């Protein structure tokens, strides 16, 4: 049973992702309350069954746990701003654990950040642009959103600092995951604070799930 779970755990994850998107398209809200909170526990299960004493395991587990908490809070964001703030705090903590993890495996050697040093300017410019676009509608959330934007931008940059010596595939997965996390949060911010668009729930969910999937896969594929 354990071998079967190890082999198919990511298939289970993507089945839940697709079922959740179908449920969202049919607007069956009560089923979404089941499928969305299942996402991170499945990735947690993947970490538990596919890794033992890998370096940084606890940080990945805690990041996924706080992501789960954030998912639950955001399910109820239409019931009050406190739920959105709760979700924001949970995902901020998630990014802090990812930052701690990327710092833990950072070491001397060639990395995307060293090969393309101008990327830090691109990240800073993009963050400033997103804040500029959403600023008029942030109201009392200005400070929390600024802090969050700085934290997730730092997480993205540190993913670029992971050296290729951990494995090129793992390195690429970390960067891809971090980029898609920024994309997902950017879509959420644009939909909530700039202009709502029809495909927002689907695009936010899909990019978020792909981001977490890539980071977990990167963790499982790294060389040490």
C-alpha positions in Angstrom: 0.0 0.0 0.0 2.8 2.4 0.9 4.6 1.7 -2.5 1.3 2.3 -4.3 0.8 5.6 -2.5 4.4 6.6 -3.2 4.0 5.9 -6.9 0.6 7.6 -7.4 0.6 10.4 -4.8 1.1 13.2 -7.4 -1.6 11.7 -9.6 -4.0 11.9 -6.7 -3.0 15.6 -6.2 -3.8 16.5 -9.8 -7.0 14.6 -9.8 -8.1 16.7 -6.8 -6.9 19.9 -8.5 -9.0 19.0 -11.6 -12.0 18.0 -9.6 -11.8 21.3 -7.7 -11.7 23.3 -10.9 -14.8 21.4 -12.2 -16.6 22.0 -8.9 -15.7 25.7 -9.2 -17.0 25.9 -12.7 -20.3 24.3 -11.6 -20.4 26.7 -8.6 -20.9 23.8 -6.1 -19.5 25.7 -3.2 -19.9 23.0 -0.5 -17.8 20.6 -2.6 -15.1 23.2 -2.9 -15.0 23.3 0.9 -13.9 19.6 0.6 -11.5 19.6 -2.4 -9.5 22.8 -1.7 -8.4 21.8 1.8 -7.3 18.4 0.5 -4.6 19.9 -1.8 -1.8 20.6 0.7 -2.4 17.5 2.8 -1.8 15.4 -0.3 1.5 17.2 -1.0 2.4 16.8 2.7 1.8 13.1 2.3 4.1 13.1 -0.7 6.9 14.7 1.4 6.3 12.2 4.2 6.3 9.0 2.0 9.0 10.1 -0.4 11.6 11.6 1.9 13.0 10.6 5.2 15.8 12.8 6.7 16.3 15.2 3.7 17.8 18.5 4.6 15.1 21.2 5.2 12.3 18.7 5.4 10.7 20.3 8.4 10.7 23.7 6.7 8.9 22.3 3.7 6.4 20.6 5.9 5.7 23.7 7.9 5.3 25.8 4.6 2.7 23.3 3.3 0.9 23.3 6.7 0.6 27.1 6.7 -0.5 27.0 3.1 -3.3 24.6 4.1 -4.3 27.1 6.8 -4.2 29.9 4.3 -6.4 27.9 1.9 -9.0 27.4 4.6 -9.1 31.1 5.6 -9.5 32.2 2.0 -12.4 29.9 1.5 -14.3 32.2 3.7 -12.9 35.6 2.6 -16.3 36.7 1.4 -17.5 36.6 5.0 -15.2 39.4 6.2 -11.8 41.0 5.7 -10.4 39.1 8.7 -10.5 35.9 6.8 -8.5 37.5 3.9 -6.0 38.9 6.4 -5.8 35.5 8.1 -5.0 33.9 4.8 -2.5 36.6 4.0 -0.7 36.0 7.3 -0.6 32.2 6.7 0.9 32.6 3.3 3.4 35.1 4.5 4.5 32.5 7.0 4.6 30.0 4.2 7.0 32.2 2.2 9.1 32.8 5.3 9.6 29.0 5.6 10.4 28.7 1.9 12.9 31.6 2.3 14.5 29.8 5.2 14.7 26.6 3.2 16.3 28.3 0.1 18.8 30.0 2.4 19.6 26.6 4.0 20.6 25.0 0.7 22.2 28.1 -0.7 26.0 27.7 -1.1 28.9 28.8 -3.3 28.5 27.8 -6.9 26.8 28.7 -10.2 23.2 29.7 -9.9 20.6 31.5 -12.0 21.1 34.6 -9.9 24.8 34.6 -10.6 24.4 33.9 -14.3 21.6 36.6 -14.7 22.2 39.3 -12.0 19.8 41.7 -13.7 16.9 39.5 -12.6 16.9 41.1 -9.2 16.1 44.4 -10.9 13.3 42.8 -12.9 11.8 41.3 -9.7 11.9 44.7 -7.9 10.4 46.5 -10.8 7.6 44.0 -11.2 6.8 44.2 -7.5 6.7 48.0 -7.6 4.5 47.9 -10.7 2.0 45.6 -9.1 1.8 47.7 -5.9 1.4 50.8 -8.1 -1.5 49.3 -10.0 -3.4 48.0 -6.9 -2.5 50.9 -4.5 -5.7 52.9 -4.9 -7.9 50.0 -3.7 -5.7 48.6 -0.9 -7.1 51.0 1.7 -6.3 49.7 5.2 -4.4 46.7 3.7 -1.6 48.9 2.3 1.0 48.0 4.9 0.2 44.2 5.0 0.3 44.0 1.3 3.6 45.9 1.0 5.1 43.5 3.5 3.7 40.5 1.8 4.9 41.7 -1.7 8.4 42.2 -0.3 8.5 38.7 1.3 7.3 36.8 -1.8 9.7 38.8 -4.0 12.5 37.8 -1.6 11.4 34.2 -1.8 11.5 34.4 -5.6 15.0 35.9 -5.7 16.3 33.3 -3.2 15.0 30.5 -5.4 17.3 31.9 -8.1 20.2 31.7 -5.7 19.9 28.0 -5.3 23.0 26.6 -6.9 22.9 24.2 -9.8 25.0 21.7 -7.7 21.8 20.6 -5.9 20.7 19.3 -9.3 19.7 21.3 -12.4 16.2 19.8 -12.5 15.7 20.6 -8.8 17.0 24.1 -9.3 14.6 24.7 -12.3 11.7 23.3 -10.3 12.4 25.7 -7.4 12.5 28.7 -9.7 9.4 27.6 -11.7 7.5 27.1 -8.4 8.5 30.5 -7.0 7.6 32.2 -10.3 4.2 30.6 -10.4 3.6 31.5 -6.8 4.2 35.1 -7.7 1.9 34.8 -10.8 -0.8 33.2 -8.6 -0.6 35.9 -6.0 -0.5 38.6 -8.7 -3.7 37.3 -10.3 -5.3 37.3 -6.9 -4.2 40.8 -6.1 -5.3 42.1 -9.6 -8.7 40.4 -9.3 -9.3 41.7 -5.7 -7.7 45.2 -5.9 -7.6 46.2 -9.5 -10.3 44.7 -11.8 -12.2 41.4 -11.3 -12.1 39.0 -14.2 -14.1 35.9 -15.0 -11.3 33.3 -15.1 -9.7 34.5 -11.9 -10.7 31.6 -9.6 -9.5 29.0 -12.1 -6.2 30.7 -13.0 -5.4 31.5 -9.4 -6.0 27.9 -8.3 -4.2 26.3 -11.2 -1.0 28.5 -10.9 -1.0 28.1 -7.1 -1.2 24.3 -7.3 1.5 24.2 -10.0 3.7 26.4 -7.8 3.4 24.2 -4.7 3.8 21.0 -6.8 7.1 22.3 -8.4 8.6 23.3 -5.1 7.8 19.9 -3.5 9.1 18.1 -6.6 12.2 20.2 -6.4 12.7 19.3 -2.8 12.3 15.6 -3.6 14.7 15.7 -6.5 17.5 17.7 -5.0 20.8 15.8 -4.5 21.2 16.3 -0.8 
